[in-house]
């Protein structure tokens, strides 16, 4: 999932001010996103060394239309009151600004400190439309059903076998997904890799 996520983030370009909600000061994904921008990080965990320590379950301490871009990278699944956070993210976003959301879907429970939600693309589109997003593009992460199975099995293995999986079996799973997609088409069986996403990346415009 992380490889697919990084690939999707590398295709994004931002300019101006960026509010990174739930991020850390030196998050690796900030190095992947293209463009010229300055970042302000906000997190409720002091260990994150963010610019501002703030509870993401509460209203944000910023004026309306304050930022050119807002990031929610693997955050909203950990926020119980996620609808308030989405509404606040769009509120502080300037008109025509970009909201970038990344969420897991077929992914194990990973408390940080809690793990509440998983969102389908339709559910998440409905949620962001409801808070004022005009346009959005959704990228599905993963290659299909075999990649999904691989991820869950990989999490159970000891570290040295996970390394072997990463170097060898990961590529096999991608190949099997491609072969299965071709076979399903040949057999006229409904199948899409997007039915088995490891996660989703949304690029939203206010």
C-alpha positions in Angstrom: 0.0 0.0 0.0 2.8 2.4 0.9 4.4 2.0 -2.5 1.1 2.7 -4.3 0.4 5.6 -2.0 3.8 7.2 -2.6 3.3 6.9 -6.3 0.0 8.7 -6.2 1.4 11.4 -3.9 4.3 11.9 -6.3 1.9 12.8 -9.1 0.4 15.7 -7.0 1.7 19.3 -7.2 0.8 22.0 -4.7 1.6 25.7 -4.5 1.4 28.2 -1.6 0.5 27.4 2.0 -0.2 23.8 3.2 -1.9 22.8 6.4 -0.9 19.3 7.3 -3.6 18.0 9.7 -2.3 15.0 11.8 1.1 15.2 10.2 4.6 15.3 11.6 7.3 17.9 11.1 9.4 15.7 8.9 6.8 13.4 7.3 8.3 11.6 4.3 5.3 12.2 2.1 6.0 15.9 2.1 9.1 15.2 0.1 7.1 13.4 -2.6 4.6 16.1 -3.4 5.8 18.5 -6.1 5.6 22.2 -6.2 6.7 25.2 -4.1 4.9 25.3 -0.8 5.3 26.0 2.9 3.8 23.6 5.5 2.3 24.1 8.9 1.7 20.8 10.8 -0.9 20.2 13.4 -1.1 17.1 15.6 -2.6 16.1 18.9 0.4 13.9 19.8 3.3 15.9 21.3 5.7 13.2 20.1 4.9 14.2 16.5 6.8 17.5 17.0 4.2 19.3 15.0 4.1 23.1 14.8 0.8 23.2 16.7 -0.5 20.7 19.3 -4.3 20.5 18.9 -7.1 18.0 19.3 -8.4 17.0 15.8 -11.7 16.1 17.3 -12.3 19.8 17.9 -12.7 22.9 15.7 -9.5 24.1 14.1 -7.9 27.3 15.5 -7.8 29.1 12.1 -9.9 31.7 10.2 -12.0 30.7 7.2 -10.2 30.4 3.9 -6.7 30.6 5.5 -4.8 28.0 3.5 -4.2 27.1 -0.2 -4.0 23.4 0.6 -4.9 21.0 3.4 -3.6 17.5 3.9 -5.3 14.6 5.7 -2.8 11.8 5.1 -3.9 8.5 6.8 -5.7 10.5 9.5 -9.5 10.4 9.3 -9.8 6.7 10.1 -8.3 7.6 13.5 -10.8 10.4 14.2 -14.1 9.4 15.7 -15.7 12.8 14.8 -14.4 12.7 11.3 -17.2 14.7 9.8 -16.3 17.7 11.9 -12.7 17.4 10.8 -13.6 17.2 7.1 -15.9 20.2 7.5 -13.2 22.2 9.3 -10.6 21.2 6.7 -12.8 22.6 3.9 -13.7 25.7 6.0 -10.1 26.8 6.4 -9.4 26.0 2.7 -9.3 28.9 0.2 -11.7 28.9 -2.7 -10.3 26.6 -5.5 -7.9 25.2 -2.9 -6.9 21.6 -2.8 -7.7 19.0 -0.1 -5.7 15.8 -0.2 -7.0 12.8 1.6 -5.4 9.4 2.0 -7.2 6.5 3.7 -6.7 2.8 4.0 -9.4 0.4 3.1 -8.4 -3.3 3.0 -5.9 -2.8 5.8 -5.4 -4.3 9.3 -6.5 -2.4 12.4 -3.7 0.0 13.4 -4.5 2.1 16.5 -3.0 5.6 16.6 -4.1 5.7 19.3 -7.5 4.4 18.0 -8.7 3.1 14.6 -12.4 3.8 14.0 -13.3 3.8 10.3 -12.9 2.3 6.8 -14.4 4.2 3.8 -15.5 3.0 0.4 -15.0 5.5 -2.5 -18.7 6.2 -2.7 -18.9 6.9 1.1 -15.9 9.2 1.1 -17.1 11.1 -2.0 -20.5 11.6 -0.4 -18.8 12.9 2.8 -16.5 15.5 1.0 -19.3 16.6 -1.3 -21.5 17.3 1.8 -18.9 19.7 3.2 -18.4 21.8 0.1 -16.0 20.0 -2.3 -16.8 20.8 -5.9 -14.4 18.5 -7.8 -12.5 15.4 -6.9 -10.3 12.7 -8.4 -10.1 9.3 -6.7 -7.1 7.0 -7.1 -7.5 3.4 -6.0 -4.4 1.9 -4.4 -3.4 -1.7 -5.1 -3.5 -4.1 -8.1 -6.4 -6.4 -7.1 -7.5 -9.3 -4.9 -4.1 -11.0 -4.8 -2.4 -7.9 -3.6 -5.0 -7.6 -0.9 -4.5 -11.1 0.3 -0.7 -10.6 0.2 -0.9 -7.5 2.5 -2.8 -9.4 5.2 -0.6 -12.5 5.1 2.6 -10.3 5.0 1.6 -8.6 8.3 1.7 -12.0 10.1 5.2 -13.0 9.0 8.5 -12.5 10.8 10.7 -9.6 9.6 13.1 -11.6 7.4 10.2 -13.3 5.5 8.5 -9.9 5.1 11.7 -8.7 3.4 11.7 -11.7 1.1 8.0 -11.0 0.3 8.8 -7.4 -0.5 11.6 -8.3 -2.8 10.0 -11.3 -4.6 6.4 -12.2 -3.8 5.0 -8.7 -4.1 5.8 -8.7 -7.8 4.3 -12.1 -8.2 1.0 -10.9 -6.6 0.9 -7.9 -9.1 1.4 -10.4 -12.0 -1.3 -12.7 -10.7 -3.7 -9.8 -10.4 -3.0 -8.8 -14.0 -3.5 -12.4 -15.2 -6.7 -12.7 -13.2 -8.0 -9.4 -14.7 -7.3 -10.8 -18.2 -9.0 -14.1 -17.4 -12.1 -12.5 -15.9 -12.4 -10.4 -19.1 -12.0 -13.5 -21.2 -14.7 -15.3 -19.2 -16.9 -12.2 -19.2 -16.9 -12.2 -15.4 -17.3 -8.8 -13.7 -14.0 -8.0 -12.0 -12.2 -4.8 -11.2 -9.1 -4.2 -9.2 -10.9 -1.2 -7.8 -13.2 -3.6 -5.9 -10.3 -4.6 -3.7 -8.5 -1.3 -2.9 -5.8 -1.3 -0.2 -6.6 2.4 0.2 -7.8 5.5 -1.6 -6.2 8.9 -2.5 -8.6 11.8 -3.0 -7.6 15.1 -4.6 -10.4 17.5 -3.9 -11.0 21.1 -5.0 -13.2 23.5 -3.0 
